[in-house]
């Protein structure tokens, strides 16, 4: 017999093991509703079509009724009637069948909508959590920054951030802007003390490094102006990573080369003592032994020779001079060691000397400022003297 599958509504034989459409079991699992004649499952307690209470003996009653009629034609007529009735009620039956495709699709749609709502809600929750985490990270970064633009960017991007965060950022921003004004004042002053005070008061400022560079330049200028070993050594000690460290090291080396050692000082002073001894004793040989063969300058004469020195000696001893005595003032010696244009080392010397002249019945005391040059070999190569009026 052809019936309508109680699960999917498709036509199927009641002897078929399963419905070829939905796969539900058919043979032995189907019975007729006594009220409407529709095929229902044997374990249904209520007809899904007419909602009549189903008897567990429906199949037996149907079989007895079928046997009592004794007529195949009558049974076939009953089937035709039931089939016609089912056909007329097919659409309503499908609507009232909880297992119909339409109701199944509706349930699936509702389930899909609920799932979508839950999924969207979950995404919104994750997004909000992510935004909160980003805000917290950016807040911590901005608070540790000394760049005003970073703090301004935070305030623009997080208008709904916790008020405590926004207040902290605003206060930090105001502090930085005050620090910038202090930096402009310190930079304009070009004062080492003002720059150092700025660094002490604003240790986390972005301008600290710039202030250190300015101080570095100021200290180097002072070292160059002093041009002494102590000044250069102080720069090197204060700025071990300074921009001018290499230049200062070279300068120190040059200064050390120009530093007159004690033995060199003794040599220079002894040389002039010998020179004046030759003058005092009117000893040409002693005098000539203290000078170079050619002097760059001797009392205004360039390329002077030993003969010019002897001429000077004879000139200062006039006939009326009984005695002449030259004495160098040892306390006034200033000796610098330098390298000349030829790359040779020499000594530039400045000191004062006293001359005492005795004539018949009179004594004269004179004082001279001596400017001289001494070669590395210990010979006078330049000599000038200026009389000091007292």
C-alpha positions as CSV (number, residue, x, y, z in Angstrom):
1,X,0.0,0.0,0.0
2,X,1.2,3.5,-0.8
3,X,1.3,5.8,2.2
4,X,2.6,9.2,3.0
5,X,5.9,9.1,5.0
6,X,5.1,10.5,8.5
7,X,8.5,12.1,8.6
8,X,9.0,13.8,5.3
9,X,5.5,13.5,3.6
10,X,6.8,11.7,0.5
11,X,4.8,8.8,-0.9
12,X,6.3,5.4,0.0
13,X,5.1,1.7,0.2
14,X,4.2,0.6,3.7
15,X,6.2,-2.5,3.1
16,X,9.4,-0.5,2.4
17,X,12.1,-1.1,5.0
18,X,12.9,2.7,5.1
19,X,11.8,5.8,3.3
20,X,13.9,6.4,0.2
21,X,13.7,10.1,0.8
22,X,14.5,10.7,4.5
23,X,15.6,7.2,5.6
24,X,13.2,6.7,8.4
25,X,12.1,3.1,9.1
26,X,8.7,2.2,7.6
27,X,7.9,-1.6,7.6
28,X,6.5,-2.5,11.0
29,X,6.8,1.0,12.3
30,X,3.6,2.5,10.7
31,X,-0.1,2.4,11.7
32,X,-3.3,4.2,10.6
33,X,-5.0,6.9,12.7
34,X,-8.5,5.7,13.5
35,X,-9.9,9.2,13.1
36,X,-8.3,10.6,10.0
37,X,-6.7,7.5,8.5
38,X,-3.3,9.1,8.1
39,X,-0.2,7.0,8.5
40,X,1.5,7.6,11.8
41,X,4.3,6.0,13.7
42,X,3.3,3.1,15.9
43,X,4.9,4.8,19.0
44,X,2.9,8.1,18.5
45,X,0.4,8.7,21.3
46,X,-1.3,11.5,19.4
47,X,-2.0,11.9,15.8
48,X,0.0,14.8,14.4
49,X,-2.7,15.5,11.9
50,X,-6.0,15.5,13.8
51,X,-4.6,15.3,17.3
52,X,-6.7,12.3,18.2
53,X,-5.4,10.0,21.0
54,X,-4.1,6.9,19.4
55,X,-4.8,3.4,20.6
56,X,-2.0,1.0,20.8
57,X,-4.3,-1.6,19.2
58,X,-5.0,0.5,16.1
59,X,-3.3,-1.9,13.8
60,X,-5.2,-4.9,15.2
61,X,-8.5,-3.1,14.9
62,X,-7.8,-2.2,11.4
63,X,-6.9,-5.7,10.5
64,X,-10.1,-7.1,12.1
65,X,-12.2,-4.5,10.3
66,X,-10.4,-5.4,7.1
67,X,-11.0,-9.1,7.7
68,X,-14.7,-8.7,8.8
69,X,-15.6,-6.9,5.6
70,X,-14.6,-10.0,3.6
71,X,-14.4,-7.9,0.5
72,X,-11.2,-6.8,-1.2
73,X,-13.1,-4.2,-3.1
74,X,-14.4,-2.6,0.0
75,X,-10.9,-2.3,1.5
76,X,-9.7,-0.9,-1.7
77,X,-12.5,1.6,-1.7
78,X,-11.6,2.6,1.9
79,X,-8.0,3.1,0.8
80,X,-9.0,5.2,-2.1
81,X,-11.2,7.3,0.2
82,X,-8.4,7.7,2.7
83,X,-5.9,8.6,0.0
84,X,-8.3,11.2,-1.4
85,X,-8.8,12.6,2.1
86,X,-5.0,12.7,2.6
87,X,-4.6,14.5,-0.7
88,X,-7.1,17.1,0.2
89,X,-5.5,17.7,3.6
90,X,-1.9,17.4,2.3
91,X,-0.9,21.0,2.8
92,X,-2.5,21.4,6.2
93,X,-1.0,18.1,7.3
94,X,2.4,19.2,6.4
95,X,1.9,22.5,8.3
96,X,0.8,20.6,11.4
97,X,3.4,17.9,11.2
98,X,6.2,18.6,13.6
99,X,8.5,16.5,11.5
100,X,7.6,18.2,8.2
101,X,10.4,19.9,6.1
102,X,8.9,23.3,6.6
103,X,8.9,23.1,10.3
104,X,12.3,21.6,10.3
105,X,13.6,24.5,8.2
106,X,12.0,27.0,10.5
107,X,13.7,25.4,13.5
108,X,17.0,25.5,11.7
109,X,16.5,29.1,10.8
110,X,15.8,30.1,14.4
111,X,18.8,28.1,15.5
112,X,21.0,29.9,12.9
113,X,19.7,33.3,14.0
114,X,20.4,32.5,17.7
115,X,23.9,31.2,16.8
116,X,24.6,34.4,14.8
117,X,23.5,36.6,17.6
118,X,25.7,34.7,20.1
119,X,28.6,34.8,17.7
120,X,28.3,38.5,17.1
121,X,28.0,39.1,20.8
122,X,31.1,37.1,21.4
123,X,33.0,39.1,18.7
124,X,31.8,42.3,20.3
125,X,33.0,41.1,23.7
126,X,36.4,40.1,22.3
127,X,36.7,43.5,20.4
128,X,35.8,45.5,23.5
129,X,38.4,43.5,25.6
130,X,41.0,44.1,22.9
131,X,40.2,47.8,22.8
132,X,40.6,47.9,26.6
133,X,43.9,46.1,26.4
134,X,45.1,48.5,23.7
135,X,44.0,51.5,25.7
136,X,45.9,50.2,28.8
137,X,49.1,49.5,26.7
138,X,49.0,52.9,25.0
139,X,48.3,54.6,28.3
140,X,51.4,53.1,29.9
141,X,53.5,53.9,26.9
142,X,52.3,57.6,26.8
143,X,53.0,58.0,30.5
144,X,56.6,56.8,30.1
145,X,57.1,59.0,27.1
146,X,58.7,62.5,27.1
147,X,57.3,63.3,23.6
148,X,54.2,65.6,23.8
149,X,52.9,64.5,20.5
150,X,52.5,60.9,21.8
151,X,50.3,62.1,24.7
152,X,48.2,64.3,22.4
153,X,47.7,61.3,20.1
154,X,46.4,59.2,23.1
155,X,43.9,61.9,24.1
156,X,42.6,62.0,20.5
157,X,42.3,58.3,20.0
158,X,40.7,57.5,23.4
159,X,38.1,60.1,24.2
160,X,36.2,57.5,26.3
161,X,39.2,56.3,28.2
162,X,38.9,56.1,32.0
163,X,38.9,59.6,33.4
164,X,41.8,58.8,35.7
165,X,43.9,57.9,32.7
166,X,43.0,61.1,30.8
167,X,43.7,63.2,33.8
168,X,47.1,61.6,34.3
169,X,48.0,62.1,30.6
170,X,46.8,65.7,30.7
171,X,49.0,66.5,33.7
172,X,52.0,64.8,32.2
173,X,51.5,66.8,29.0
174,X,51.4,70.1,30.9
175,X,54.6,69.2,32.7
176,X,56.3,68.4,29.4
177,X,55.2,71.6,27.9
178,X,56.6,73.6,30.9
179,X,59.8,71.6,30.5
180,X,60.0,72.7,26.8
181,X,59.7,76.3,27.8
182,X,62.5,75.9,30.4
183,X,64.6,74.2,27.7
184,X,64.2,77.2,25.3
185,X,65.4,79.5,28.0
186,X,68.4,77.4,28.9
187,X,69.4,76.9,25.3
188,X,69.2,80.7,24.6
189,X,71.3,81.5,27.6
190,X,74.2,79.3,26.3
191,X,75.3,79.1,29.9
192,X,76.9,76.0,31.3
193,X,75.3,76.5,34.7
194,X,71.8,77.1,33.2
195,X,72.1,74.0,31.1
196,X,73.2,71.9,34.0
197,X,70.3,73.2,36.1
198,X,67.9,72.3,33.3
199,X,69.3,68.7,33.2
200,X,69.0,68.3,37.0
201,X,65.4,69.6,37.0
202,X,64.3,67.6,33.8
203,X,66.3,64.4,33.8
204,X,63.7,62.6,31.6
205,X,63.4,65.3,29.0
206,X,64.2,64.7,25.3
207,X,66.4,67.8,25.4
208,X,68.8,66.4,28.0
209,X,71.1,64.9,25.3
210,X,71.0,68.2,23.4
211,X,71.9,70.1,26.6
212,X,74.9,67.7,27.2
213,X,76.1,68.4,23.7
214,X,76.0,72.2,24.3
215,X,77.9,71.8,27.5
216,X,80.4,69.6,25.7
217,X,81.0,72.4,23.2
218,X,81.3,75.1,25.9
219,X,83.9,73.1,27.8
220,X,85.9,72.4,24.7
221,X,86.0,76.1,23.9
222,X,87.3,76.8,27.4
223,X,90.0,74.1,27.0
224,X,91.1,75.6,23.7
225,X,91.3,79.1,25.1
226,X,93.3,78.0,28.1
227,X,95.6,75.9,25.9
228,X,97.2,74.3,28.9
229,X,97.6,70.6,29.9
230,X,95.4,71.1,33.0
231,X,92.6,72.7,30.9
232,X,92.7,69.9,28.3
233,X,92.9,67.2,30.9
234,X,89.9,68.6,32.7
235,X,87.9,68.4,29.4
236,X,88.9,64.8,28.8
237,X,88.0,63.9,32.4
238,X,84.6,65.6,32.2
239,X,83.7,64.3,28.7
240,X,85.1,60.8,28.2
241,X,82.6,60.4,25.3
242,X,82.8,64.0,24.1
243,X,82.6,65.0,20.5
244,X,86.0,66.6,20.8
245,X,87.7,63.8,22.7
246,X,90.0,62.9,19.8
247,X,91.0,66.5,19.2
248,X,91.6,67.0,22.9
249,X,93.9,64.0,23.0
250,X,95.9,65.3,20.1
251,X,96.1,68.7,21.7
252,X,97.3,67.2,24.9
253,X,100.0,65.3,23.1
254,X,101.2,68.5,21.5
255,X,101.1,70.3,24.9
256,X,103.1,67.5,26.5
257,X,105.7,67.8,23.8
258,X,105.9,71.5,24.4
259,X,106.1,71.0,28.2
260,X,109.6,72.1,29.3
261,X,111.2,69.4,31.4
262,X,113.3,70.4,34.4
263,X,116.5,69.4,32.6
264,X,115.6,71.5,29.7
265,X,114.9,74.5,31.9
266,X,118.3,74.1,33.5
267,X,119.9,73.9,30.1
268,X,118.3,77.2,28.9
269,X,119.1,79.1,32.1
270,X,122.7,77.9,32.1
271,X,123.1,78.9,28.4
272,X,122.2,82.5,29.2
273,X,124.3,82.5,32.3
274,X,127.3,81.6,30.1
275,X,126.3,84.2,27.5
276,X,126.3,87.0,30.1
277,X,129.5,85.6,31.6
278,X,131.2,86.1,28.3
279,X,129.9,89.7,28.2
280,X,131.1,90.4,31.7
281,X,134.5,89.0,31.1
282,X,134.8,90.5,27.7
283,X,135.6,87.0,26.5
284,X,134.8,86.6,22.8
285,X,135.4,82.8,22.8
286,X,133.0,82.1,25.6
287,X,130.4,84.4,24.1
288,X,130.6,82.9,20.6
289,X,130.3,79.4,22.0
290,X,126.7,80.2,23.2
291,X,125.3,81.3,19.8
292,X,124.5,79.5,16.5
293,X,126.7,80.1,13.5
294,X,123.8,82.0,11.9
295,X,121.2,83.8,14.0
296,X,117.8,84.5,12.6
297,X,117.8,87.7,14.5
298,X,120.3,89.4,16.7
299,X,119.4,92.9,18.0
300,X,117.4,93.6,14.9
301,X,119.8,92.1,12.3
302,X,118.6,89.1,10.4
303,X,121.0,86.3,9.4
304,X,123.5,87.5,11.9
305,X,126.8,85.7,12.5
306,X,129.2,85.2,15.4
307,X,131.2,88.2,14.1
308,X,128.1,90.4,14.7
309,X,128.0,89.1,18.3
310,X,131.6,90.0,18.8
311,X,131.0,93.4,17.3
312,X,128.3,94.0,19.8
313,X,130.6,92.9,22.7
314,X,133.3,95.4,21.6
315,X,130.7,98.1,21.1
316,X,129.3,98.1,24.6
317,X,132.7,98.4,26.2
318,X,133.5,102.0,25.8
319,X,136.7,103.6,27.0
320,X,135.2,105.2,30.1
321,X,133.7,101.9,31.5
322,X,135.7,100.4,34.2
323,X,133.5,97.4,34.8
324,X,130.3,95.9,33.4
325,X,128.2,93.2,35.1
326,X,125.1,91.4,33.6
327,X,122.9,89.3,35.8
328,X,119.8,87.4,34.5
329,X,116.8,87.5,36.8
330,X,116.2,83.7,37.3
331,X,112.7,84.3,38.8
332,X,111.4,85.9,35.5
333,X,112.2,83.1,33.1
334,X,109.3,81.9,30.9
335,X,110.2,79.1,28.6
336,X,108.0,77.5,25.9
337,X,108.9,74.5,23.8
338,X,107.6,74.8,20.3
339,X,108.0,73.3,16.8
340,X,109.2,75.8,14.2
341,X,108.3,76.0,10.5
342,X,111.0,73.5,9.6
343,X,109.5,70.9,12.0
344,X,112.4,71.4,14.4
345,X,112.0,71.8,18.1
346,X,113.2,75.1,19.8
347,X,112.6,77.1,22.9
348,X,111.1,80.6,23.1
349,X,112.5,82.4,26.1
350,X,111.5,85.6,27.9
351,X,113.2,87.0,31.0
352,X,114.7,90.1,32.5
353,X,118.3,91.0,33.1
354,X,120.0,93.7,35.1
355,X,123.1,95.6,33.9
356,X,125.4,97.4,36.3
357,X,128.0,99.8,34.8
358,X,130.8,101.3,36.7
359,X,132.6,104.3,35.4
360,X,135.0,106.5,37.1
361,X,133.2,108.1,40.0
362,X,129.8,106.8,38.9
363,X,127.6,103.6,38.9
364,X,124.6,103.0,36.6
365,X,122.0,100.3,36.9
366,X,119.9,99.3,33.9
367,X,117.1,96.7,33.3
368,X,116.3,94.9,30.1
369,X,113.6,92.6,28.9
370,X,115.2,89.8,26.9
371,X,113.3,87.9,24.2
372,X,115.4,85.0,22.7
373,X,115.2,81.7,20.8
374,X,117.3,78.7,21.7
375,X,117.8,75.6,19.4
376,X,117.3,72.1,20.6
377,X,121.1,71.8,20.5
378,X,121.4,74.5,23.1
379,X,122.5,77.5,21.0
380,X,121.1,81.0,20.9
381,X,119.5,81.5,17.5
382,X,117.7,84.8,18.2
383,X,118.3,87.6,20.6
384,X,116.5,90.9,21.3
385,X,116.5,93.2,24.3
386,X,114.5,96.1,25.3
387,X,115.5,98.7,27.9
388,X,113.0,99.1,30.7
389,X,112.6,102.7,32.0
390,X,112.3,102.7,35.7
